[in-house]
Amino acid sequence: MITNQEIVDDLVGKFGGDLIFNPVENYGLLNVETTADHILAAMKYLYEHPRFKFQFLTDLAGIHFPDAKGKELGVIYHLHSLENNVRLIIKLYVPIENPVVPTLVNQFACANWMEREAYDFFGFDFEGHPNLIRILNVEEMDYFPMRKEYPLEDATRKDKIDELFGR
Amino acid sequence: MPTDEIKDIAIAEQQLARNGQQRQYVNELTTLNLGPTHPATHGIFQNVLQMDGERIISGVQTIGYIHRAFEKIAERRPFYQITTLTDRMNYCSSPINNMGWWMTVEKLLGVTVPKRAEYIRVIMMELARIADHLICNSILGVDTGAFTGFLYVFQKREEIYEIYEEMCGARLTTNMGRIGGMERDLSPVAIQKIRAFLKSFPPVMREFESLFNRNRIFMDRVVNVGGITAERALNYGFTGPNLRAAGVDYDVRVMNPYSSYHDFEFDIPVGYNGDTYDRYMVRNGEIWESLKIIEQAMENLPEGPYHADAPEYYLPPKQEVYRNMEALIYHFKIVMGEIDAPVGEVYHAVEGGNGELGFYLVSDGGRTPYRLKFRRPCYIFYQAFPEMVQGSTLSDAIVMMSSLNVIAGELDA
């Protein structure tokens, strides 16, 4: 059984506290943060680690925090070590003006569509992706709809007063 | 010729050579549109195939025809209104999606669900799994030309839907359960219907299996068709029956038990080489295991409340609302979505009909999720389809797609 503390210690020992930081446990699930420059090395290390074997990419989610200057857009990788039954979340944040993240397609074939989805909704530029085009939205769309500046409902409507509904 | 195409042709030729065949029409490729509304795709998605005669050289997929922006819509809705979105993902087994969502919210809110509610949820989820696998396997029969089995087991699926109806009033998009438990207890009629189902289903299933399992025509169509190695399947993020058919015994119900699954004895059926026949057999095996689970849950059904004592999140009974001030306040607050959730991040996964169905919920303390990401198994494994069909015939591709159980609603979300 591998504990979360072991994973943090090992990662920090390998990469240093500057590159792997903010370890948090959310409901038992370990979250660590890294930077876009080091994500590939970290992923490769975790994949090839003789004990941890994080060889399954469960999911990849984008997220947008408009108020965090310089770290507006985030990518959240969900890793799973099927052998040890341990999950791990790795996050990284990039500025919205230049959201470049290296692609994971060479390591995980499933990252292909996951990254296309994240591009489609948040506009990440996955460097080295073989086919970074929209996947669920129409090709003609010229914005990234999951970003927070796009309200779901028509902003010009006057009949729905958000404050009355706690929104 | 672009380099991609040359690479595709080289791969297809290798695959053909493995079957002792070679390309027939060396100088011309035919482009074939499979979909978006092809009767064999069971949903709206397109494959543009490059064909060498009857053999597939490469495929390009287009999806998103029924994309409904659920993740965006969810950012505007209070938690209790989001189940109706999850219904519409894998609509063949909506109760599993519903329960997965409730469990995610309960994990965030810290609500403990009573044992009886957990058992009722397990019963509903396993019924949904049976319905899901029945549809997939019987439609596989239809795609290979055998209609009888399909009509036969659909009678049993109808009985499952009647049980849903008894539990929640709906059949397909169920919106079953509430935060903290179920919206109603198992009624005597529901118990009687479940018992009748448990009794009448096994003979039907045995007959269905005897129609297909060793059927010469069926086996010729599915054995060694559309195989995928365990290594590739894991790399492609396969989960659920499609991964287990390749020989990996990963099942969320066993690896990360939720909703009292650790109380039940059941096996995980695994396949050997991940081909269409193995996928079919694994699903059949899972139907039997689900039956075992339902039987155990019905036998050991605990007494007690069917929902948690969480007045802030669970609607009070309607007659109370008219008489009791507190109930009226809670009713109003819940319905208007006035109750804020704690700040937090939750990932919760359940074993859906097609594999690991995950909910990644980021809450900023408001009435709605800040971000909600559905891990939809179909979306992730369907991208392996072009690699799987390369070098096989068009008719095999149809069978492969059918046995992968790609559900358009889950694919596009």
Interface residues (C-beta under 8 A of the other chain):
Chain A: N26 Y27 L29 N31 Q55 F56 L57 T58 D59 A61 I63 H64 I76 H78 L82 N85 R87 I89 F108 A109 C110 N112 W113 M114 E117 F121 R134 I135 L136 N137 V138 P145 M146 L152 E153 F165 G166 R167
Chain B: I63 G64 H67 A69 E71 K72 I73 E75 R76 K107 R232 L234 N235 Y236 G237 V248 Y250 M255 N256 M336 G337 E338 G344 E345 V346 Y347 A349 E356 G358 Y360 V362 R367 T368 R371 K373 R375 Y379 I380 F381 Q383 A384 D412 A413
